[in-house]
Amino acid sequence: MLEIKNLTKYYGDIRGIEKLNLTINKGEIFGFIGPNGAGKSTTIKCIMNQINPTSGEIYINKVINDKNDLKLKKMIGYLPDEVHLYDDLTVSEMLEYSNSFYKRNYSKRIKYLVEKLNIDTTKKIEELSLGNLKKVGIVLAMMHEPKILVLDEATSGLDPLIKETFYELLLEEKAKGTTIFFSSHNLSELKRICDRVGIVKDGHLVAVDSIKELTNNHLQIITVVSKDILKIKKELNQDIISQDNNELKFIFKDDINILIKLLCNYKIEKVLMEDPSIEDIFMHYYK
């Protein structure tokens, strides 16, 4: 449903994204992970034709994503990281105005989303908190039942209860066959709802896999307690998570028998081996 081929965007000499290739299937919730500056928003702005790529192509349903193609625009629902609307309108007026853009009347759909998200439609846009403004943005993105949802940090500002409702709405859309591109730095929510995740680092896609496979890639989180911890650390060539006095915690990505053999040379008080969380794996790719 969404295909990105060799997407590259430079801002002068500054790299935004370089040679990014990605295919997202129909009905898939795809998580796009990375800290600020990694290239997430640049990718989304290219998808939304807000900026022109330096090179590369984007296809929607196998059709080149031409910014003048109105049929493609109707297929997409977009929620930016920061929602900017007409401050002097009430929420109701804003939603009615947006509804007027479409030949089909989406009043029933709007009412459903407003009730689910508990939105006060009598307030003016300028009176809304960040969270309530984001809720209105969610309605605007989903009201026309798009085939593709592009969400940039969608849950920032939402309270925990509304987040749960939002996740439910996304799963409803997935059940309808909607494709969802979900950019976030909140790893726990991606683990809950995403089918696959892409990790972006310094403008490059460094990993794409299912949550299950990412957490089953033979990495181990090892905690060792020993008075010889400095000597052990010196011998290790692993990603250190933390060190406190005689305790060392690290990501181990080699044959576990190698570690056991190494530790046999020292007096060990305690060894703990754990499966990594999605957060641990994310940090592994960012080392």
C-alpha positions in Angstrom: 0.0 0.0 0.0 2.9 2.4 0.8 6.3 1.9 -0.9 9.4 4.1 -0.5 12.3 3.7 -2.9 15.7 5.1 -2.2 14.3 8.2 -0.5 16.9 10.8 0.1 16.5 14.3 1.5 19.3 16.8 2.2 18.8 20.2 3.6 21.8 21.9 2.1 24.7 19.8 3.4 22.6 18.4 6.3 21.3 14.9 5.8 17.6 14.3 6.7 17.1 10.8 5.1 19.4 8.8 2.8 18.5 5.9 0.5 15.6 4.8 2.6 13.7 1.8 1.3 10.5 0.6 2.9 7.4 -1.4 1.9 4.3 -1.3 4.1 1.5 -3.7 3.5 -2.3 -3.2 3.3 -3.9 -3.5 6.8 -0.6 -3.3 8.6 0.3 -1.0 11.6 3.9 -0.1 11.0 5.9 1.6 13.7 8.7 4.0 12.8 11.1 4.4 15.7 13.8 6.9 16.3 14.8 9.9 18.5 14.4 13.5 17.4 16.6 14.2 14.4 16.8 10.6 13.2 14.7 11.3 10.1 11.2 10.3 11.1 9.5 13.7 10.4 11.5 14.2 7.2 10.2 10.9 5.9 6.6 11.8 6.8 6.8 15.2 5.2 8.0 13.6 2.0 5.1 11.2 2.1 2.7 14.1 2.6 4.4 16.1 -0.1 5.1 18.9 2.3 8.8 18.9 1.2 10.4 17.6 -2.0 12.9 14.8 -1.7 16.4 15.2 -3.1 15.9 11.9 -4.8 13.9 8.7 -4.6 10.2 7.8 -5.1 7.1 7.2 -3.0 4.2 5.0 -4.2 0.7 4.8 -2.8 -1.2 1.7 -3.9 1.4 1.3 -6.7 0.8 4.8 -8.0 3.6 7.4 -7.8 2.8 9.9 -5.0 2.2 13.0 -7.1 1.3 16.1 -5.0 -1.3 17.1 -7.6 -3.2 13.7 -7.5 -6.4 14.5 -5.6 -7.4 10.8 -5.6 -4.3 9.9 -3.6 -4.8 12.8 -1.2 -8.3 11.5 -0.4 -6.8 8.1 0.5 -4.6 9.6 3.2 -5.4 10.7 6.8 -2.6 12.7 8.4 -1.9 13.7 12.0 1.2 15.9 12.4 3.2 16.1 15.6 2.0 19.7 16.2 -1.7 20.4 15.3 -2.4 24.0 14.1 -6.0 24.9 13.4 -8.1 28.1 13.1 -8.1 29.5 16.6 -11.3 31.6 16.3 -13.5 28.6 15.3 -15.2 26.3 17.8 -14.3 22.6 17.6 -17.8 22.0 16.1 -17.2 24.7 13.4 -13.8 23.3 12.6 -15.1 19.8 12.1 -18.1 21.0 10.0 -15.7 23.0 7.9 -13.4 20.0 7.3 -16.5 17.8 6.6 -17.4 20.3 3.8 -14.2 19.3 1.9 -15.7 15.9 0.9 -18.6 15.0 -1.4 -19.7 12.4 1.2 -21.1 13.6 4.5 -19.1 12.2 7.4 -21.2 13.6 10.2 -22.0 10.2 11.7 -18.3 9.2 11.6 -17.3 12.5 13.3 -19.9 12.1 16.0 -18.6 8.6 16.7 -15.0 9.8 17.0 -16.0 12.8 19.1 -17.9 10.7 21.6 -15.1 8.0 21.8 -12.5 10.7 22.5 -14.7 12.7 24.8 -14.3 16.0 23.0 -16.1 19.2 24.0 -17.1 20.6 20.6 -18.4 23.9 22.1 -14.9 25.2 23.0 -12.9 27.4 20.7 -9.7 26.0 19.3 -7.6 28.6 21.1 -9.1 27.4 24.4 -7.9 23.8 24.0 -5.1 22.2 25.9 -2.4 20.3 24.0 -4.1 17.0 24.6 -7.6 18.2 23.5 -6.1 19.8 20.4 -4.4 16.5 19.6 -7.8 14.8 20.0 -9.4 17.1 17.4 -6.4 16.4 15.1 -7.1 12.6 15.5 -10.8 13.2 14.4 -9.7 15.3 11.4 -7.2 12.5 10.4 -9.7 9.7 10.7 -13.1 11.3 9.9 -13.1 10.4 6.1 -12.1 6.8 6.7 -8.8 7.0 4.8 -7.1 3.9 3.3 -3.7 5.1 4.8 -3.2 6.8 8.2 0.1 8.7 8.6 0.6 9.5 12.3 3.5 11.6 13.6 3.9 11.3 17.5 0.1 10.8 17.6 -0.2 10.2 21.4 1.9 13.1 22.7 -0.2 15.1 25.1 -2.9 12.5 25.5 -3.8 11.2 28.9 -3.6 7.5 29.6 -7.3 6.7 29.3 -7.6 8.5 25.9 -4.4 6.7 24.7 -6.2 3.4 25.4 -9.2 4.6 23.4 -6.9 5.7 20.6 -5.2 2.3 20.4 -8.7 0.8 20.2 -9.6 3.1 17.3 -6.4 2.1 15.4 -7.1 -1.6 15.9 -10.6 -0.9 14.5 -9.1 0.7 11.4 -6.6 -2.1 11.0 -9.5 -4.6 11.0 -11.1 -2.6 8.2 -7.9 -3.0 6.2 -6.5 0.5 6.8 -2.7 0.8 6.5 -1.2 2.8 9.4 2.3 4.4 9.4 2.9 5.2 13.1 5.9 7.3 13.9 6.9 7.4 17.6 9.6 7.3 20.2 7.3 5.6 22.7 8.5 2.0 22.4 5.9 0.4 24.7 3.0 1.6 22.6 4.6 0.3 19.4 5.1 -3.0 21.1 1.4 -3.1 21.9 -0.2 -2.3 18.5 2.4 -2.7 15.7 2.8 -5.6 13.3 6.3 -4.5 12.3 8.8 -1.8 13.4 11.5 0.1 11.5 14.3 1.7 13.4 15.9 4.8 11.9 19.2 6.2 12.9 21.0 9.2 11.5 18.9 9.2 8.4 19.3 5.5 7.7 16.9 2.6 8.3 19.0 0.2 10.4 16.4 -2.5 11.1 13.0 -3.6 10.0 11.3 -6.6 11.6 8.3 -7.8 13.5 8.2 -7.1 17.2 8.4 -10.8 17.8 11.5 -11.2 15.7 13.2 -8.1 17.1 12.8 -9.5 20.6 13.9 -13.0 19.6 17.2 -12.2 17.9 19.4 -14.0 20.4 20.5 -11.0 22.4 20.7 -11.4 26.1 20.8 -8.9 29.0 23.5 -10.1 31.4 24.1 -8.8 34.9 27.3 -9.9 36.6 28.3 -9.2 40.2 32.0 -9.7 41.0 34.9 -8.1 42.7 36.7 -8.6 39.5 34.2 -6.6 37.5 36.7 -4.1 36.1 38.8 -6.9 34.7 35.7 -8.6 33.2 34.6 -5.4 31.6 38.0 -4.9 30.0 37.7 -8.4 28.4 34.2 -7.8 27.2 33.4 -6.3 23.8 29.8 -5.7 24.4 27.3 -2.8 24.8 27.4 -1.7 28.5 24.0 -0.7 30.0 25.2 0.2 33.4 27.9 -0.2 36.0 27.6 0.2 39.8 30.4 -0.8 42.1 30.8 -4.5 41.6 27.8 -5.0 39.3 27.9 -4.8 35.5 24.9 -4.9 33.2 25.4 -5.3 29.5 23.9 -6.6 26.2 25.5 -9.8 25.1 25.2 -10.7 21.4 27.6 -13.6 20.9 27.5 -17.3 21.8 26.7 -17.6 25.4 29.3 -20.3 25.9 32.0 -17.7 25.2 30.8 -15.6 28.1 30.6 -18.6 30.4 34.2 -19.6 29.5 35.3 -16.0 30.2 33.5 -15.8 33.6 35.1 -19.1 34.7 38.4 -17.2 35.0 37.0 -15.0 37.8 35.3 -15.3 41.1 31.6 -14.6 40.4 29.0 -13.7 43.1 26.0 -13.6 40.8 25.0 -13.9 37.1 21.5 -13.0 35.8 20.5 -13.7 32.2 17.3 -12.0 30.8 15.6 -11.7 27.5 15.9 -8.1 26.2 12.9 -5.7 26.1 12.1 -3.7 23.0 13.8 -0.7 24.8 17.0 -2.7 25.2 17.0 -3.7 21.6 16.4 -0.1 20.5 19.4 1.0 22.6 21.5 -1.8 21.0 20.9 -0.4 17.6 21.8 3.1 18.8 25.2 2.1 20.2 
